[in-house]
Structures are given as structure tokens and as C-alpha cells.
């Protein structure tokens, strides 16, 4: 009960000032030449008031990042921590519930990748964040992956 | 229990992207020539995704404001609504708990104002938001009020 209250608070915080997304990055050290990079991030302007670090201490996941543009972030990128966090907060999310569900689906599918086609299918799921997050332009999407994997 | 979960979510949302403050405004239609104007505001960038309006429908307090700079706000400024909201969320706030407590104190003191000195005391309490919110420069503070009330 008390725990639910806390995770519901965190859900509100993430809905207001957080982000759930997966990036595809070119990285030839990975089997399919692309890295799948999932993140859950909490943001806050670094205005001298100890805000986000206090939340960070309480959730105890990921790491704190002080950006050059006066923003602080809690960045959670390891799959286990993301799974744990989303298992706690997804049911309380109002604005980013779909992103959380898509993230969990992708994390599951990632573990089942056995073929190029499996990898492409995951890349296609990642494309769906584009519609949900209304976010930055993606330079690497499933089309890029598909094109590349046809050639190798 | 379910209600607590909701208000805890709202506390997280407000801690991440909201503000609790009281302004002093010159207004000669008021008895002491200044208006005490309390606000609780939720902010969000208007990125085309229906975000804050959805929260607004759920909390059902205040009004929605679409700003020219592509921000949406839920603005709650009537005292009764502020009292109601803060009675629900103060215990769940982590970052803005002091602001909530100061707001409730000021709302109580406002109702007991009988003399100029009472009014000045409230203005002094309002000054304390300056330290808590690390916010915009205040042009009207208790010094301005004090100076003015000595003259009338």
C-alpha cells in the first residue's frame, strides 16, 4: 500500500517530466550492426534546488546525469532496472502508459531475437515510439536496419 | 485507497512540472490596495499530444489555459479549490511540500486579516516563497506593501 503510493507518485512525475523510448544506434560490435538502446529518463531543470537528486535517492535506479544545458536527468538504461520500474508504475501511468507497454513488449522481443527477421521486427516496434512520443527525428529506423541487413 | 493512489500521482506530477505560489499585486479596488493572489499551476509543453487536458479532466479543478508560447497550464486560483487540492496531495509531495504548507498557512492567515499589520504579516509570509521557489523576481513584496500602508 505505502509502496503503491510511492510508485504512483513516480508515475505522476514521469508523466509530467519524463520520457520512455528506445533508440537504434549503428554499432558494428553488435551482431546485427545495430544496438537497441532502451531508456527511461526523468528530467528537471537544475535550478540549484535539490529536486531530482532527492527522487533519485528514493528510486535508487539508473544514474544521475548533470547536462551542460543546466538540466539534470535520472537515466535508467539497463533492461533489468527498466523492467523493475515499469512493473511498478505502468498501472499508474496516465499519459505514458502506451510507451511503457511498448517498452515492455520490446524488451521481451529482444530476448527472442534469433534471426535477421526477428531483429527487423523489433526495429519496427521501435518505430512506433515515433508516433507515441512526438519526439526528435529518428535517423536510424527499421527501414535503415532492413536495408543494411539485406546487404550483409 | 484508490483515491490516495490518484492524489499521489498528482503530487508527483506537480513536483515534476508544477508550481505553488502567491503573488502580491497592486490593485486599488482592494481594501489594502494590494491583491493577494494564490495559485497552483500545472505546466506542460503543448506538443499536440493530449496530455495536460486529460489530467485536467480528472482533477476537475481550476481552468485550462493555452499560452501563446506553446505551453498549456492548469491554473487553480480560487482558495477553496487550492485548499481542497492541497488537503489531498500535501502529504505525498516530496519536493514542494514546504510550498504547500506555506500556502495553507497563508490561506488561513488571509481570513484573519483585520488590520494593516495583519496584512503586512501575510505579505511577509508571501516573501518566503522567494526562497522556496527560486523564481522570477518579485516586484511587489512586503517592503513595498509596508511602505505603501504607512502612507495611507
Interface residues (C-beta under 8 A of the other chain):
Chain A: X1 X4 X5 X6 X8 X9 X10 X11 X12 X13 X14 X15 X16 X17 X18 X42 X44 X47 X48 X49 X51 X54 X55 X58 X92 X94 X95 X134
Chain B: X1 X4 X5 X6 X8 X9 X10 X11 X12 X13 X14 X15 X16 X17 X18 X42 X44 X47 X48 X49 X51 X54 X55 X58 X92 X94 X95 X134
